[in-house]
Amino acid sequence: VDATLTATQTLSPVTQASFGVEMTSIRGFQSNPYRSVYAGGQIMPERHPEMRLRRAVFAEFERYFTSRASASVGLRYYTDDWNIRASTVDVHFNQYVGEHCIVRYRYRYHTQNAAYFFRDLYTAPGGIDGYRSGDYKLQDVDSNLFGLKVSVPFEGTAPWLDGLVLDLKYERYFDSNSFAANVLEAGFSWPF
C-alpha cells in the first residue's frame, strides 16, 4: 500500500515550491533468497522482517532566472520501522548555452544509518531478533553524486527531426563504504 500527498505553490512568477508526504506499507517476503550472510560461524540465508512501514517528507524549491537558467533544491527525510533514518539534498542548475543547447549540473548528498538488525558479522546464527541481512542498502552510508548533462536538440536541421534531442550525461558517485562509480549515458528522446 502506497499513499503520497503533494502540494505545489507558486511563490512568485519565477519561483515555485512543492511539499509532500509519502507512506508505504510493505507486507510479505522482503529478503533476497540468493543472498547469504556469515552468522555464528555458518553461512546462513538472509532473513528480513516481513512487515515494513516507510515514511518520508520532502520539499523542492525551483527558481527561474532571466539569464535563461534555472535552479532547484530538493530535500527529503525518510524513516521506517527498521530504524533507518535518511536525509537527501539534491541540487540542480540548468543553463541554456546558445539558442537551444541545455547544460545541467547536479549534486546530491545522501546519508543514512543502518537497519537495527544489520551487521557486517553476526555472532549468533539467529542474527538480531531472528533477522540477518547482507543487503548493502541497509547499512550506514554517506554518499555524494556529481553530474553533468548536455541536451542538444536537432531543431532547424530538418523538419522531420524537430523534437529530437541528444542527451549526454556523466555522473561521478562515491560513498563512505569505498564504493565509487563513473556513469556515462547517451540517449535520444523524440516526442511523438
Biotite code that builds the C-alpha atoms (Angstrom):
import biotite.structure as struc

atoms = struc.array([
    struc.Atom([0.000, 0.000, 0.000], chain_id="A", res_id=1, res_name="VAL", atom_name="CA", element="C"),
    struc.Atom([1.411, 3.371, -1.010], chain_id="A", res_id=2, res_name="ASP", atom_name="CA", element="C"),
    struc.Atom([-0.011, 6.843, -0.392], chain_id="A", res_id=3, res_name="ALA", atom_name="CA", element="C"),
    struc.Atom([1.553, 10.120, -1.486], chain_id="A", res_id=4, res_name="THR", atom_name="CA", element="C"),
    struc.Atom([0.244, 13.644, -0.953], chain_id="A", res_id=5, res_name="LEU", atom_name="CA", element="C"),
    struc.Atom([1.932, 16.551, -2.729], chain_id="A", res_id=6, res_name="THR", atom_name="CA", element="C"),
    struc.Atom([1.111, 20.270, -2.733], chain_id="A", res_id=7, res_name="ALA", atom_name="CA", element="C"),
    struc.Atom([2.664, 22.764, -5.132], chain_id="A", res_id=8, res_name="THR", atom_name="CA", element="C"),
    struc.Atom([2.568, 26.507, -4.579], chain_id="A", res_id=9, res_name="GLN", atom_name="CA", element="C"),
    struc.Atom([3.669, 29.301, -6.896], chain_id="A", res_id=10, res_name="THR", atom_name="CA", element="C"),
    struc.Atom([5.552, 31.763, -4.691], chain_id="A", res_id=11, res_name="LEU", atom_name="CA", element="C"),
    struc.Atom([6.269, 34.336, -7.424], chain_id="A", res_id=12, res_name="SER", atom_name="CA", element="C"),
    struc.Atom([6.224, 34.427, -11.241], chain_id="A", res_id=13, res_name="PRO", atom_name="CA", element="C"),
    struc.Atom([9.678, 32.766, -11.221], chain_id="A", res_id=14, res_name="VAL", atom_name="CA", element="C"),
    struc.Atom([9.611, 30.642, -8.039], chain_id="A", res_id=15, res_name="THR", atom_name="CA", element="C"),
    struc.Atom([7.601, 27.608, -7.011], chain_id="A", res_id=16, res_name="GLN", atom_name="CA", element="C"),
    struc.Atom([7.713, 25.168, -4.122], chain_id="A", res_id=17, res_name="ALA", atom_name="CA", element="C"),
    struc.Atom([6.407, 21.644, -3.644], chain_id="A", res_id=18, res_name="SER", atom_name="CA", element="C"),
    struc.Atom([5.892, 19.835, -0.352], chain_id="A", res_id=19, res_name="PHE", atom_name="CA", element="C"),
    struc.Atom([4.798, 16.293, 0.267], chain_id="A", res_id=20, res_name="GLY", atom_name="CA", element="C"),
    struc.Atom([4.491, 13.252, 2.457], chain_id="A", res_id=21, res_name="VAL", atom_name="CA", element="C"),
    struc.Atom([4.657, 9.594, 1.500], chain_id="A", res_id=22, res_name="GLU", atom_name="CA", element="C"),
    struc.Atom([3.751, 6.421, 3.373], chain_id="A", res_id=23, res_name="MET", atom_name="CA", element="C"),
    struc.Atom([4.308, 2.887, 2.157], chain_id="A", res_id=24, res_name="THR", atom_name="CA", element="C"),
    struc.Atom([3.341, -0.323, 3.927], chain_id="A", res_id=25, res_name="SER", atom_name="CA", element="C"),
    struc.Atom([5.046, -3.485, 2.688], chain_id="A", res_id=26, res_name="ILE", atom_name="CA", element="C"),
    struc.Atom([3.982, -6.968, 3.767], chain_id="A", res_id=27, res_name="ARG", atom_name="CA", element="C"),
    struc.Atom([5.465, -10.277, 2.751], chain_id="A", res_id=28, res_name="GLY", atom_name="CA", element="C"),
    struc.Atom([8.834, -11.747, 1.889], chain_id="A", res_id=29, res_name="PHE", atom_name="CA", element="C"),
    struc.Atom([11.472, -8.971, 1.665], chain_id="A", res_id=30, res_name="GLN", atom_name="CA", element="C"),
    struc.Atom([14.744, -10.898, 1.846], chain_id="A", res_id=31, res_name="SER", atom_name="CA", element="C"),
    struc.Atom([16.852, -11.858, -1.129], chain_id="A", res_id=32, res_name="ASN", atom_name="CA", element="C"),
    struc.Atom([16.654, -15.668, -1.495], chain_id="A", res_id=33, res_name="PRO", atom_name="CA", element="C"),
    struc.Atom([20.051, -15.699, -3.245], chain_id="A", res_id=34, res_name="TYR", atom_name="CA", element="C"),
    struc.Atom([21.935, -13.684, -0.596], chain_id="A", res_id=35, res_name="ARG", atom_name="CA", element="C"),
    struc.Atom([23.657, -15.324, 2.387], chain_id="A", res_id=36, res_name="SER", atom_name="CA", element="C"),
    struc.Atom([25.392, -13.937, 5.478], chain_id="A", res_id=37, res_name="VAL", atom_name="CA", element="C"),
    struc.Atom([28.035, -15.227, 7.863], chain_id="A", res_id=38, res_name="TYR", atom_name="CA", element="C"),
    struc.Atom([26.323, -15.793, 11.231], chain_id="A", res_id=39, res_name="ALA", atom_name="CA", element="C"),
    struc.Atom([27.639, -17.728, 14.224], chain_id="A", res_id=40, res_name="GLY", atom_name="CA", element="C"),
    struc.Atom([30.345, -19.441, 12.201], chain_id="A", res_id=41, res_name="GLY", atom_name="CA", element="C"),
    struc.Atom([27.919, -20.586, 9.490], chain_id="A", res_id=42, res_name="GLN", atom_name="CA", element="C"),
    struc.Atom([26.710, -19.389, 6.118], chain_id="A", res_id=43, res_name="ILE", atom_name="CA", element="C"),
    struc.Atom([23.018, -18.599, 6.628], chain_id="A", res_id=44, res_name="MET", atom_name="CA", element="C"),
    struc.Atom([20.307, -17.267, 4.305], chain_id="A", res_id=45, res_name="PRO", atom_name="CA", element="C"),
    struc.Atom([19.363, -13.647, 4.678], chain_id="A", res_id=46, res_name="GLU", atom_name="CA", element="C"),
    struc.Atom([16.165, -13.063, 6.683], chain_id="A", res_id=47, res_name="ARG", atom_name="CA", element="C"),
    struc.Atom([14.372, -9.711, 6.893], chain_id="A", res_id=48, res_name="HIS", atom_name="CA", element="C"),
    struc.Atom([11.173, -8.806, 8.767], chain_id="A", res_id=49, res_name="PRO", atom_name="CA", element="C"),
    struc.Atom([8.050, -9.388, 6.677], chain_id="A", res_id=50, res_name="GLU", atom_name="CA", element="C"),
    struc.Atom([6.497, -6.031, 7.617], chain_id="A", res_id=51, res_name="MET", atom_name="CA", element="C"),
    struc.Atom([7.902, -2.591, 6.866], chain_id="A", res_id=52, res_name="ARG", atom_name="CA", element="C"),
    struc.Atom([6.335, 0.847, 7.220], chain_id="A", res_id=53, res_name="LEU", atom_name="CA", element="C"),
    struc.Atom([8.164, 3.578, 5.316], chain_id="A", res_id=54, res_name="ARG", atom_name="CA", element="C"),
    struc.Atom([7.569, 7.314, 5.827], chain_id="A", res_id=55, res_name="ARG", atom_name="CA", element="C"),
    struc.Atom([9.049, 10.334, 4.060], chain_id="A", res_id=56, res_name="ALA", atom_name="CA", element="C"),
    struc.Atom([8.599, 14.077, 3.900], chain_id="A", res_id=57, res_name="VAL", atom_name="CA", element="C"),
    struc.Atom([10.019, 16.068, 1.017], chain_id="A", res_id=58, res_name="PHE", atom_name="CA", element="C"),
    struc.Atom([10.226, 19.574, -0.390], chain_id="A", res_id=59, res_name="ALA", atom_name="CA", element="C"),
    struc.Atom([11.504, 21.082, -3.619], chain_id="A", res_id=60, res_name="GLU", atom_name="CA", element="C"),
    struc.Atom([12.151, 24.723, -4.458], chain_id="A", res_id=61, res_name="PHE", atom_name="CA", element="C"),
    struc.Atom([12.570, 25.847, -8.071], chain_id="A", res_id=62, res_name="GLU", atom_name="CA", element="C"),
    struc.Atom([13.711, 29.254, -9.310], chain_id="A", res_id=63, res_name="ARG", atom_name="CA", element="C"),
    struc.Atom([13.912, 30.539, -12.883], chain_id="A", res_id=64, res_name="TYR", atom_name="CA", element="C"),
    struc.Atom([16.337, 33.287, -13.868], chain_id="A", res_id=65, res_name="PHE", atom_name="CA", element="C"),
    struc.Atom([16.236, 35.866, -16.691], chain_id="A", res_id=66, res_name="THR", atom_name="CA", element="C"),
    struc.Atom([19.607, 34.547, -17.926], chain_id="A", res_id=67, res_name="SER", atom_name="CA", element="C"),
    struc.Atom([17.738, 31.518, -19.345], chain_id="A", res_id=68, res_name="ARG", atom_name="CA", element="C"),
    struc.Atom([18.770, 29.432, -16.344], chain_id="A", res_id=69, res_name="ALA", atom_name="CA", element="C"),
    struc.Atom([17.001, 27.662, -13.520], chain_id="A", res_id=70, res_name="SER", atom_name="CA", element="C"),
    struc.Atom([17.944, 26.084, -10.206], chain_id="A", res_id=71, res_name="ALA", atom_name="CA", element="C"),
    struc.Atom([16.208, 23.636, -7.905], chain_id="A", res_id=72, res_name="SER", atom_name="CA", element="C"),
    struc.Atom([16.892, 22.294, -4.432], chain_id="A", res_id=73, res_name="VAL", atom_name="CA", element="C"),
    struc.Atom([15.212, 19.098, -3.239], chain_id="A", res_id=74, res_name="GLY", atom_name="CA", element="C"),
    struc.Atom([15.172, 17.936, 0.388], chain_id="A", res_id=75, res_name="LEU", atom_name="CA", element="C"),
    struc.Atom([13.947, 14.557, 1.639], chain_id="A", res_id=76, res_name="ARG", atom_name="CA", element="C"),
    struc.Atom([13.815, 12.961, 5.078], chain_id="A", res_id=77, res_name="TYR", atom_name="CA", element="C"),
    struc.Atom([12.991, 9.251, 5.364], chain_id="A", res_id=78, res_name="TYR", atom_name="CA", element="C"),
    struc.Atom([12.335, 6.934, 8.290], chain_id="A", res_id=79, res_name="THR", atom_name="CA", element="C"),
    struc.Atom([10.976, 3.409, 8.684], chain_id="A", res_id=80, res_name="ASP", atom_name="CA", element="C"),
    struc.Atom([10.236, 0.853, 11.392], chain_id="A", res_id=81, res_name="ASP", atom_name="CA", element="C"),
    struc.Atom([13.539, -0.924, 10.676], chain_id="A", res_id=82, res_name="TRP", atom_name="CA", element="C"),
    struc.Atom([15.068, 2.173, 12.374], chain_id="A", res_id=83, res_name="ASN", atom_name="CA", element="C"),
    struc.Atom([16.588, 3.546, 9.167], chain_id="A", res_id=84, res_name="ILE", atom_name="CA", element="C"),
    struc.Atom([16.800, 7.341, 9.106], chain_id="A", res_id=85, res_name="ARG", atom_name="CA", element="C"),
    struc.Atom([17.954, 9.006, 5.894], chain_id="A", res_id=86, res_name="ALA", atom_name="CA", element="C"),
    struc.Atom([18.361, 12.539, 4.573], chain_id="A", res_id=87, res_name="SER", atom_name="CA", element="C"),
    struc.Atom([18.964, 13.643, 0.994], chain_id="A", res_id=88, res_name="THR", atom_name="CA", element="C"),
    struc.Atom([19.792, 17.020, -0.569], chain_id="A", res_id=89, res_name="VAL", atom_name="CA", element="C"),
    struc.Atom([19.610, 17.207, -4.381], chain_id="A", res_id=90, res_name="ASP", atom_name="CA", element="C"),
    struc.Atom([20.656, 20.423, -6.207], chain_id="A", res_id=91, res_name="VAL", atom_name="CA", element="C"),
    struc.Atom([20.255, 21.078, -9.954], chain_id="A", res_id=92, res_name="HIS", atom_name="CA", element="C"),
    struc.Atom([21.321, 24.040, -12.088], chain_id="A", res_id=93, res_name="PHE", atom_name="CA", element="C"),
    struc.Atom([20.231, 24.294, -15.748], chain_id="A", res_id=94, res_name="ASN", atom_name="CA", element="C"),
    struc.Atom([21.619, 26.806, -18.254], chain_id="A", res_id=95, res_name="GLN", atom_name="CA", element="C"),
    struc.Atom([20.904, 27.383, -21.926], chain_id="A", res_id=96, res_name="TYR", atom_name="CA", element="C"),
    struc.Atom([24.089, 27.636, -23.980], chain_id="A", res_id=97, res_name="VAL", atom_name="CA", element="C"),
    struc.Atom([23.328, 29.157, -27.344], chain_id="A", res_id=98, res_name="GLY", atom_name="CA", element="C"),
    struc.Atom([19.824, 29.055, -28.745], chain_id="A", res_id=99, res_name="GLU", atom_name="CA", element="C"),
    struc.Atom([18.781, 25.502, -27.870], chain_id="A", res_id=100, res_name="HIS", atom_name="CA", element="C"),
    struc.Atom([21.519, 23.530, -26.047], chain_id="A", res_id=101, res_name="CYS", atom_name="CA", element="C"),
    struc.Atom([20.980, 22.988, -22.289], chain_id="A", res_id=102, res_name="ILE", atom_name="CA", element="C"),
    struc.Atom([23.722, 22.163, -19.783], chain_id="A", res_id=103, res_name="VAL", atom_name="CA", element="C"),
    struc.Atom([22.608, 20.668, -16.456], chain_id="A", res_id=104, res_name="ARG", atom_name="CA", element="C"),
    struc.Atom([24.758, 20.405, -13.331], chain_id="A", res_id=105, res_name="TYR", atom_name="CA", element="C"),
    struc.Atom([23.767, 18.233, -10.390], chain_id="A", res_id=106, res_name="ARG", atom_name="CA", element="C"),
    struc.Atom([24.960, 17.487, -6.867], chain_id="A", res_id=107, res_name="TYR", atom_name="CA", element="C"),
    struc.Atom([23.309, 15.034, -4.437], chain_id="A", res_id=108, res_name="ARG", atom_name="CA", element="C"),
    struc.Atom([24.284, 14.199, -0.882], chain_id="A", res_id=109, res_name="TYR", atom_name="CA", element="C"),
    struc.Atom([22.658, 11.257, 0.935], chain_id="A", res_id=110, res_name="HIS", atom_name="CA", element="C"),
    struc.Atom([23.232, 9.976, 4.456], chain_id="A", res_id=111, res_name="THR", atom_name="CA", element="C"),
    struc.Atom([21.580, 7.138, 6.364], chain_id="A", res_id=112, res_name="GLN", atom_name="CA", element="C"),
    struc.Atom([22.089, 4.904, 9.374], chain_id="A", res_id=113, res_name="ASN", atom_name="CA", element="C"),
    struc.Atom([21.835, 1.105, 9.284], chain_id="A", res_id=114, res_name="ALA", atom_name="CA", element="C"),
    struc.Atom([18.743, -1.002, 9.914], chain_id="A", res_id=115, res_name="ALA", atom_name="CA", element="C"),
    struc.Atom([18.611, -2.179, 13.538], chain_id="A", res_id=116, res_name="TYR", atom_name="CA", element="C"),
    struc.Atom([19.354, -5.783, 12.519], chain_id="A", res_id=117, res_name="PHE", atom_name="CA", element="C"),
    struc.Atom([22.156, -5.103, 10.020], chain_id="A", res_id=118, res_name="PHE", atom_name="CA", element="C"),
    struc.Atom([25.666, -6.264, 10.986], chain_id="A", res_id=119, res_name="ARG", atom_name="CA", element="C"),
    struc.Atom([28.813, -6.910, 8.984], chain_id="A", res_id=120, res_name="ASP", atom_name="CA", element="C"),
    struc.Atom([29.240, -10.103, 11.037], chain_id="A", res_id=121, res_name="LEU", atom_name="CA", element="C"),
    struc.Atom([26.669, -11.865, 13.237], chain_id="A", res_id=122, res_name="TYR", atom_name="CA", element="C"),
    struc.Atom([27.998, -13.664, 16.309], chain_id="A", res_id=123, res_name="THR", atom_name="CA", element="C"),
    struc.Atom([24.956, -15.965, 16.585], chain_id="A", res_id=124, res_name="ALA", atom_name="CA", element="C"),
    struc.Atom([23.128, -17.930, 13.838], chain_id="A", res_id=125, res_name="PRO", atom_name="CA", element="C"),
    struc.Atom([19.858, -16.226, 14.847], chain_id="A", res_id=126, res_name="GLY", atom_name="CA", element="C"),
    struc.Atom([21.251, -12.793, 13.969], chain_id="A", res_id=127, res_name="GLY", atom_name="CA", element="C"),
    struc.Atom([19.454, -9.907, 15.695], chain_id="A", res_id=128, res_name="ILE", atom_name="CA", element="C"),
    struc.Atom([15.918, -10.799, 16.848], chain_id="A", res_id=129, res_name="ASP", atom_name="CA", element="C"),
    struc.Atom([15.977, -13.641, 14.293], chain_id="A", res_id=130, res_name="GLY", atom_name="CA", element="C"),
    struc.Atom([16.907, -11.363, 11.359], chain_id="A", res_id=131, res_name="TYR", atom_name="CA", element="C"),
    struc.Atom([20.069, -11.291, 9.258], chain_id="A", res_id=132, res_name="ARG", atom_name="CA", element="C"),
    struc.Atom([20.957, -9.092, 6.293], chain_id="A", res_id=133, res_name="SER", atom_name="CA", element="C"),
    struc.Atom([23.707, -8.875, 3.736], chain_id="A", res_id=134, res_name="GLY", atom_name="CA", element="C"),
    struc.Atom([21.958, -6.064, 1.847], chain_id="A", res_id=135, res_name="ASP", atom_name="CA", element="C"),
    struc.Atom([24.410, -3.182, 1.478], chain_id="A", res_id=136, res_name="TYR", atom_name="CA", element="C"),
    struc.Atom([21.458, -0.775, 1.074], chain_id="A", res_id=137, res_name="LYS", atom_name="CA", element="C"),
    struc.Atom([20.595, -1.365, 4.757], chain_id="A", res_id=138, res_name="LEU", atom_name="CA", element="C"),
    struc.Atom([23.967, -0.280, 6.189], chain_id="A", res_id=139, res_name="GLN", atom_name="CA", element="C"),
    struc.Atom([25.345, 3.089, 7.343], chain_id="A", res_id=140, res_name="ASP", atom_name="CA", element="C"),
    struc.Atom([26.356, 5.205, 4.354], chain_id="A", res_id=141, res_name="VAL", atom_name="CA", element="C"),
    struc.Atom([27.160, 8.747, 3.289], chain_id="A", res_id=142, res_name="ASP", atom_name="CA", element="C"),
    struc.Atom([27.250, 9.279, -0.467], chain_id="A", res_id=143, res_name="SER", atom_name="CA", element="C"),
    struc.Atom([27.970, 12.031, -2.982], chain_id="A", res_id=144, res_name="ASN", atom_name="CA", element="C"),
    struc.Atom([26.983, 12.306, -6.615], chain_id="A", res_id=145, res_name="LEU", atom_name="CA", element="C"),
    struc.Atom([28.210, 14.945, -9.069], chain_id="A", res_id=146, res_name="PHE", atom_name="CA", element="C"),
    struc.Atom([26.669, 15.121, -12.520], chain_id="A", res_id=147, res_name="GLY", atom_name="CA", element="C"),
    struc.Atom([26.810, 16.951, -15.838], chain_id="A", res_id=148, res_name="LEU", atom_name="CA", element="C"),
    struc.Atom([24.258, 16.544, -18.633], chain_id="A", res_id=149, res_name="LYS", atom_name="CA", element="C"),
    struc.Atom([24.168, 18.209, -22.052], chain_id="A", res_id=150, res_name="VAL", atom_name="CA", element="C"),
    struc.Atom([20.991, 18.178, -24.145], chain_id="A", res_id=151, res_name="SER", atom_name="CA", element="C"),
    struc.Atom([21.445, 19.027, -27.832], chain_id="A", res_id=152, res_name="VAL", atom_name="CA", element="C"),
    struc.Atom([18.249, 19.430, -29.888], chain_id="A", res_id=153, res_name="PRO", atom_name="CA", element="C"),
    struc.Atom([18.164, 18.888, -33.645], chain_id="A", res_id=154, res_name="PHE", atom_name="CA", element="C"),
    struc.Atom([15.799, 21.846, -34.148], chain_id="A", res_id=155, res_name="GLU", atom_name="CA", element="C"),
    struc.Atom([16.123, 23.529, -37.533], chain_id="A", res_id=156, res_name="GLY", atom_name="CA", element="C"),
    struc.Atom([18.313, 20.850, -39.128], chain_id="A", res_id=157, res_name="THR", atom_name="CA", element="C"),
    struc.Atom([15.448, 19.150, -40.969], chain_id="A", res_id=158, res_name="ALA", atom_name="CA", element="C"),
    struc.Atom([11.675, 19.406, -40.426], chain_id="A", res_id=159, res_name="PRO", atom_name="CA", element="C"),
    struc.Atom([11.328, 15.688, -39.735], chain_id="A", res_id=160, res_name="TRP", atom_name="CA", element="C"),
    struc.Atom([13.962, 15.931, -36.927], chain_id="A", res_id=161, res_name="LEU", atom_name="CA", element="C"),
    struc.Atom([12.104, 18.601, -34.935], chain_id="A", res_id=162, res_name="ASP", atom_name="CA", element="C"),
    struc.Atom([11.758, 17.474, -31.330], chain_id="A", res_id=163, res_name="GLY", atom_name="CA", element="C"),
    struc.Atom([14.695, 15.030, -31.498], chain_id="A", res_id=164, res_name="LEU", atom_name="CA", element="C"),
    struc.Atom([17.157, 15.636, -28.629], chain_id="A", res_id=165, res_name="VAL", atom_name="CA", element="C"),
    struc.Atom([20.543, 14.003, -27.965], chain_id="A", res_id=166, res_name="LEU", atom_name="CA", element="C"),
    struc.Atom([21.322, 13.682, -24.233], chain_id="A", res_id=167, res_name="ASP", atom_name="CA", element="C"),
    struc.Atom([24.875, 13.066, -22.990], chain_id="A", res_id=168, res_name="LEU", atom_name="CA", element="C"),
    struc.Atom([25.365, 12.540, -19.246], chain_id="A", res_id=169, res_name="LYS", atom_name="CA", element="C"),
    struc.Atom([28.284, 11.897, -16.906], chain_id="A", res_id=170, res_name="TYR", atom_name="CA", element="C"),
    struc.Atom([27.896, 11.226, -13.166], chain_id="A", res_id=171, res_name="GLU", atom_name="CA", element="C"),
    struc.Atom([30.516, 10.505, -10.515], chain_id="A", res_id=172, res_name="ARG", atom_name="CA", element="C"),
    struc.Atom([29.288, 8.599, -7.439], chain_id="A", res_id=173, res_name="TYR", atom_name="CA", element="C"),
    struc.Atom([31.276, 7.743, -4.311], chain_id="A", res_id=174, res_name="PHE", atom_name="CA", element="C"),
    struc.Atom([30.335, 6.741, -0.772], chain_id="A", res_id=175, res_name="ASP", atom_name="CA", element="C"),
    struc.Atom([31.749, 6.131, 2.695], chain_id="A", res_id=176, res_name="SER", atom_name="CA", element="C"),
    struc.Atom([31.820, 2.351, 2.113], chain_id="A", res_id=177, res_name="ASN", atom_name="CA", element="C"),
    struc.Atom([34.558, 2.669, -0.523], chain_id="A", res_id=178, res_name="SER", atom_name="CA", element="C"),
    struc.Atom([32.226, 2.226, -3.484], chain_id="A", res_id=179, res_name="PHE", atom_name="CA", element="C"),
    struc.Atom([32.703, 4.568, -6.434], chain_id="A", res_id=180, res_name="ALA", atom_name="CA", element="C"),
    struc.Atom([31.412, 4.645, -9.978], chain_id="A", res_id=181, res_name="ALA", atom_name="CA", element="C"),
    struc.Atom([31.617, 6.701, -13.133], chain_id="A", res_id=182, res_name="ASN", atom_name="CA", element="C"),
    struc.Atom([28.346, 6.580, -15.054], chain_id="A", res_id=183, res_name="VAL", atom_name="CA", element="C"),
    struc.Atom([28.199, 7.573, -18.713], chain_id="A", res_id=184, res_name="LEU", atom_name="CA", element="C"),
    struc.Atom([24.902, 7.712, -20.577], chain_id="A", res_id=185, res_name="GLU", atom_name="CA", element="C"),
    struc.Atom([23.914, 8.720, -24.075], chain_id="A", res_id=186, res_name="ALA", atom_name="CA", element="C"),
    struc.Atom([20.435, 8.645, -25.499], chain_id="A", res_id=187, res_name="GLY", atom_name="CA", element="C"),
    struc.Atom([17.899, 10.221, -27.796], chain_id="A", res_id=188, res_name="PHE", atom_name="CA", element="C"),
    struc.Atom([14.422, 11.450, -26.963], chain_id="A", res_id=189, res_name="SER", atom_name="CA", element="C"),
    struc.Atom([11.868, 12.138, -29.670], chain_id="A", res_id=190, res_name="TRP", atom_name="CA", element="C"),
    struc.Atom([8.298, 13.008, -28.680], chain_id="A", res_id=191, res_name="PRO", atom_name="CA", element="C"),
    struc.Atom([5.514, 11.772, -30.932], chain_id="A", res_id=192, res_name="PHE", atom_name="CA", element="C"),
])
